Amino acid sequence: MSIYGHITENNLKTAFIMVFFVLFTGMLALILGKSLGYGTSWVGLALIIAGLTSLGSYYYSDKIVLGISGARPADRKKDFDFYTVAENMAIAAGLPKPKVYVIDDTAPNAFATGRDPQHAVVCATTGLIQKLSRRELEGVIAHELSHIKNYDIRLMAIVTVLVGTIALLSDWFTRSLWWRRRDNNRNVSAALMLVSLILVFISPIIATLIQLAVSRKREYLADAQAALLTRNPDALASALDKITKDKEVLEAATNATAHLYIANPFKEKKFSAWYSNLFNTHPPIGERIRILRDM
């Protein structure tokens, strides 16, 4: 598939996910409204919330992701290498210079977000800036710029916001079920128990949606484009090797944003690492490094 075909595919998937989210939320509200005796009164409110969330995720997903991550705007003097590498690589890629942000965390990692190349953001941790050489940093930034050029960023950012919203709604609905049970002081019906179980298991479904939306081939493609842009595939391979071998946990990462990063931000010793594996849409780092070094 050509780059243009890849971009078209991403745009279609973005539209599909937004429509699916609205329909899924409406269906969930209908089922729960009937189960709790409220009829269809929740459906209209749920559709309004879902519609506004979909539009908000399209226009403000970058700000939401940056806010969740605790990122700050990069300073040209303080973050000189990162700032200038982003400028130079954007020129080489034929893209507008993205906004550059920094997460003050010693764990090395990076991601890109935004809705299109004109509204794109590249974010790196201080650990990445300090621990990588300039050549390695160029490889990482080139990888993230490839995501921007392919419109992967729009799809990944929207998925982050929408599945996070579904998780919050599910939690709210689950609490409503148990409060309803307490107020009525009666046994929960089979229908309510079924809905409750569905909501309990909604998180793996959300993880699956992320896996479907952000496929592994995007990472291989971004790696290949970065190697082509820098003419130095070993630089990105070396950067990935350093990021993977680093033992520090990225505290700013969450289960909702983990798939955005160039490498899994969680480490095995972190308690929630088992859960983050559900969101692991990246190919094995060892395989990515091998392919890069064979180029």
C-alpha positions in Angstrom: 0.0 0.0 0.0 1.3 3.5 -0.9 1.6 6.3 1.7 -1.5 8.0 0.2 -3.5 4.7 0.6 -2.3 4.4 4.2 -3.5 8.0 4.9 -6.9 7.3 3.3 -7.2 4.1 5.3 -6.5 6.0 8.6 -9.1 8.7 7.7 -11.7 6.1 7.1 -10.9 4.2 10.3 -11.1 7.5 12.3 -14.6 8.2 10.9 -15.7 4.6 11.7 -14.4 4.7 15.3 -16.2 8.1 15.9 -19.5 6.7 14.5 -19.1 3.4 16.4 -18.5 5.3 19.6 -21.7 7.3 19.3 -23.8 4.2 18.4 -22.2 2.1 21.2 -22.9 4.7 23.8 -26.5 5.0 22.7 -27.0 1.3 22.8 -25.4 1.0 26.2 -27.7 3.8 27.5 -30.8 2.1 26.0 -30.0 -1.3 27.6 -29.2 0.2 31.0 -32.1 2.6 30.9 -34.5 -0.3 30.4 -32.8 -2.4 33.0 -33.0 0.3 35.7 -36.5 1.3 34.9 -35.8 4.6 33.3 -37.0 3.7 29.8 -35.3 5.5 26.9 -34.8 8.8 28.8 -31.1 8.2 29.0 -30.6 7.6 25.3 -30.9 11.2 24.2 -28.5 12.5 26.9 -26.0 9.7 26.1 -26.1 10.5 22.3 -25.5 14.2 23.0 -22.6 13.4 25.3 -21.1 10.9 22.8 -21.5 13.4 19.9 -19.8 16.2 21.9 -17.0 13.8 23.0 -16.4 12.7 19.4 -16.1 16.3 18.2 -14.0 17.2 21.2 -11.7 14.3 20.6 -11.2 15.5 17.0 -10.3 19.1 17.8 -8.8 18.9 21.3 -7.3 15.4 21.6 -3.8 16.8 21.5 -4.5 19.1 24.5 -6.2 16.3 26.4 -3.3 13.9 25.8 -0.7 16.5 26.8 -2.7 17.4 29.9 -2.9 13.8 31.0 0.8 13.4 30.4 1.8 16.5 32.3 3.8 17.9 29.4 5.2 21.4 29.1 6.2 23.4 26.0 9.9 22.8 25.1 12.3 25.6 25.6 14.8 26.3 22.8 17.7 27.0 25.2 16.9 24.4 27.8 15.9 21.6 25.4 18.2 22.7 22.5 18.9 19.4 20.9 15.3 18.2 20.9 14.0 21.6 19.7 16.5 21.9 16.8 16.3 18.2 15.8 12.5 18.6 15.5 12.9 21.7 13.3 15.5 20.1 11.1 13.7 16.8 10.6 10.4 18.5 9.9 12.2 20.5 7.1 13.7 17.2 5.7 10.3 15.5 5.8 8.5 18.4 4.1 6.2 19.0 7.1 5.3 22.1 9.1 7.4 22.3 12.3 5.3 20.6 15.0 4.9 22.0 18.4 7.4 20.4 20.7 6.6 19.4 24.3 8.6 17.8 27.1 7.6 15.5 30.0 9.9 16.0 33.0 10.6 12.3 33.6 13.9 10.5 33.5 12.4 7.4 31.7 13.3 7.8 27.9 10.3 7.8 25.6 8.4 9.9 23.1 5.1 10.2 21.2 3.4 12.4 18.6 -0.2 13.5 18.7 -2.6 16.0 17.0 -5.2 15.8 14.2 -3.1 16.6 11.2 0.4 17.9 10.2 -0.7 21.5 10.7 -1.8 20.8 14.3 0.8 18.2 15.3 2.8 17.8 18.5 5.9 15.8 19.2 6.5 15.1 22.9 9.7 13.7 24.5 10.7 13.0 28.0 13.8 14.6 29.6 15.2 11.1 29.9 15.1 10.7 26.2 16.7 14.0 25.5 19.5 13.4 28.0 20.2 9.7 27.4 20.2 9.6 23.6 22.9 11.0 21.2 21.8 13.6 18.7 21.8 11.0 15.9 19.6 8.6 18.0 17.3 11.5 18.8 17.0 12.2 15.1 15.9 8.6 14.5 13.2 8.9 17.2 11.9 12.2 15.9 11.9 11.0 12.3 9.7 8.0 13.5 7.2 10.3 15.2 7.2 12.7 12.2 6.3 9.6 10.0 3.3 9.0 12.2 2.3 12.7 11.7 2.8 12.5 7.9 0.7 9.3 7.7 -2.1 10.7 9.9 -1.6 8.0 12.4 -1.6 10.6 15.1 -5.3 11.6 14.5 -6.4 8.0 14.8 -4.3 7.2 17.9 -5.3 10.4 19.7 -9.0 10.0 19.0 -8.9 6.4 20.2 -7.2 7.5 23.4 -10.0 10.0 24.2 -13.0 7.9 23.2 -12.0 4.7 24.9 -11.1 6.7 28.0 -14.6 8.1 27.9 -16.2 4.7 27.5 -14.2 3.5 30.6 -15.5 6.5 32.6 -19.1 5.9 31.5 -18.9 2.2 32.3 -17.7 3.0 35.8 -20.5 5.5 36.2 -23.1 3.0 34.9 -21.8 0.2 37.2 -22.0 2.4 40.2 -25.6 3.3 39.2 -26.5 -0.4 39.1 -25.3 -1.0 42.7 -26.8 2.2 44.1 -30.1 1.2 42.4 -29.8 -2.2 44.2 -29.1 -0.5 47.5 -32.0 1.9 47.2 -34.5 -0.7 46.3 -33.2 -3.1 48.9 -34.0 -6.2 46.7 -32.1 -8.8 44.8 -30.6 -7.7 41.5 -32.4 -9.2 38.6 -30.7 -11.5 36.1 -30.7 -8.7 33.5 -29.0 -6.3 35.9 -26.4 -8.9 36.8 -25.7 -9.5 33.1 -25.3 -5.8 32.3 -23.1 -5.4 35.4 -20.9 -8.3 34.2 -20.6 -6.7 30.7 -19.5 -3.5 32.3 -17.0 -5.2 34.5 -15.4 -6.8 31.4 -15.5 -3.6 29.3 -11.9 -2.8 29.8 -10.6 -5.7 27.8 -13.0 -4.7 25.0 -11.6 -1.2 25.1 -8.1 -2.6 24.8 -9.1 -4.7 21.8 -10.5 -1.6 20.1 -7.2 0.0 20.6 -5.4 -3.0 19.1 -7.7 -3.0 16.1 -7.3 0.8 15.6 -3.6 1.0 16.0 -2.1 -1.9 14.1 1.5 -3.1 14.4 2.2 -2.4 10.7 2.1 1.3 11.5 5.1 1.0 13.7 7.0 -1.0 11.0 6.1 1.6 8.4 7.1 4.5 10.7 10.4 2.8 11.4 11.1 2.3 7.7 10.2 5.9 6.8 12.4 7.2 9.6 15.3 5.2 8.3 14.7 6.6 4.8 14.5 10.1 6.1 17.6 10.0 8.3 19.6 7.6 6.0 20.7 6.0 9.2 18.5 3.1 10.3 21.1 2.1 13.0 20.5 5.3 14.8 16.8 4.4 15.4 17.8 0.8 16.2 20.3 2.0 18.8 17.7 4.4 20.3 15.1 1.7 20.6 17.7 -0.6 22.3 18.5 2.1 24.9 14.8 2.9 25.5 14.0 -0.8 26.0 17.0 -1.5 28.3 16.3 1.5 30.5 14.8 0.2 33.8 12.9 3.4 34.8 9.1 3.4 34.7 7.4 6.4 32.9 5.1 7.7 35.6 3.2 10.0 33.3 2.0 7.1 31.1 -1.5 5.6 31.6 -3.3 2.6 30.2 -5.1 5.0 27.9 -2.0 6.7 26.5 0.5 3.7 26.5 -0.1 2.9 22.8 1.0 6.4 21.7 4.6 6.0 22.8 7.4 4.8 20.6 7.9 1.9 23.0 5.9 0.4 25.8 6.3 2.8 28.7 5.5 0.3 31.4 8.1 -2.1 32.9 7.5 -5.6 34.3 8.0 -4.6 37.9 5.2 -2.1 37.8 1.9 -3.5 39.2 -0.3 -2.5 36.2 2.2 -3.8 33.6 0.1 -7.0 33.1 -2.9 -4.8 32.1 -0.8 -2.6 29.8 0.1 -5.6 27.8 -3.6 -5.6 26.6 -2.7 -2.2 24.9 0.5 -3.4 23.4 0.0 -2.7 19.8 3.7 -2.4 19.0 5.7 -5.1 17.4 8.4 -6.7 19.6 11.3 -4.2 20.0 13.8 -7.0 19.2 12.1 -7.6 15.8 12.0 -3.9 15.0 15.7 -3.5 15.8 16.6 -6.6 13.7 14.8 -5.2 10.7 16.4 -1.8 11.1 19.9 -3.2 11.3 19.3 -5.4 8.3 18.5 -2.4 6.1 
